[in-house]
């Protein structure tokens, strides 16, 4: 399962781990004990996929040992990759039927995620308290909710749907009589994929199904029917959503999004000097320059964010109810209370509107109103804004670079430390300052498996990751084991989706990667033993 609560952690061997990581550690230890005899055997002559993923984990440990940036945090992330490699080893040592059952369980888990995504996408907001356990905020595009379905981001939910769909179709590709069962999996997962609005996962799903069809055609032409029909079902489902009025991101420009949510802010105070933790009332005039009416029934509120240079973090303020419904073109005067931060310093107060459980206006590209604020005692007038802090914000509240810029920054970080990189999980901590931005989103990765590996673990890590993917793809392609078609399809999906996204920071995803690598290695071991 991908469900990883954001704030539920526990201490394990002196390291804080998430609830899902603790459960995974228990499973890994239990499985290691159950398969201890086979583990000894496989360690004597490990298949190539296991050697490669062990090298990838080792690259993380080596990079963490030599990085000058956040070495403690880098080492903690490296331990996750060690757990992934250990899980791959245990999967490889497990019996063939156990690996097959694991892939089937992955398909069942994807159906659970699909149910959540469909419910969320069709407007069941009663799920929001549950979904809030796993994500920081809801995601929205042009007035429509992007389903996150128990993951931190919609793209992560889409990736998990892809894993389960491909695994299930791969297991069911042994004849036309299994077509109905495949459709029972593919149709809800394809609908759920549409509600995540993830183009990358959708394309990767199709590539995985086509790779599976090509593999099965080489063995028996009739076996290609299930994956080809499944691919057609994914395409038809996406087309039905477009025809039914669903708005996919690939059909949207930023201009269209901004017209839906748009506002002009006129704060009464253009600068403020506050004591730490002081509360002060002020007024803000807001004008609806967009297409959507701001109604209290839909929970539109005025709020703000505190930003401080170099922190990469955004702190939300309390909500202020609008005095009346604000239709397009109308103006309202909001009486708001500002709560000063506890720590003295120079801050940016960014006024922003929010539709609760849907979106911040700044998240839709609407420029917030910026007010410079000095927090300190009355005599602390020496605090001045750092030169890199903007006194105007154009567009999103926090800098949100596109993929091409994220990739360019990953290459820049790789050039800084080409052999071992800047340290595991450090790309997201360093890319903002390297681009000379005072405020950046520290939840953002390089949006590429290989470029994230290159930036954080250097040439050593990138080469090991590429070797892991290639060895896994080859082992699954040449194997005649019953589960190898499913393994190949998921491996192709991961490789294709990894071109435009990074998933290995989350427990449910790096364990799926370990499962696929281990299953490919296990098939190789079974055929050579």
Secondary structure, 3 states (H helix, E strand, C coil): CCCCCCCCEEEECCEEEEHHHHHHHHHHHHHHHHCHHHHHHHHHCCCHHHHHHHHHHHHHHHHHHHCCCCHHHHHHHHHHHHHHHHHHHHHHHCCHHHHHHHHHHHHHHHHHHHHHHHHHHCCCHHHHHHHCCCCCCCEEECCEEECCCCCCCHHHHHHHHHHHHHHHHHHCCCCHHHHHHHHHHHHHHHHHHHHHCCHHHHHHHHHHHHHHHHHHHHHCHHHHHHHHHHHHHHHHHHHHHHHCCCCCHHHCCHHHHHHHCCEEEEECCCEEEECCCCEEEEEEEEEECCCCCECCCCCEEEEEEEECCCCCCEEECCCEECCCCECCCCEEEEEEEEECCCCCEEEEEEEEEEECCCEECHHHCCCCEEEEEEECCCCCCCCCCCCCCCCCCCCCCCECCCHHHHHHHHHHHHHHCCCCCCCCCCHHHHHHHHCCCCCECCCCCCCCHHHHHHHHHHHHHHHHHHHHHHHHHHHHHHCCCCCHHHHHHHHHHHHHHCCCCCCCCCHHHHHHHHHHHHHHHHHHHHHHC
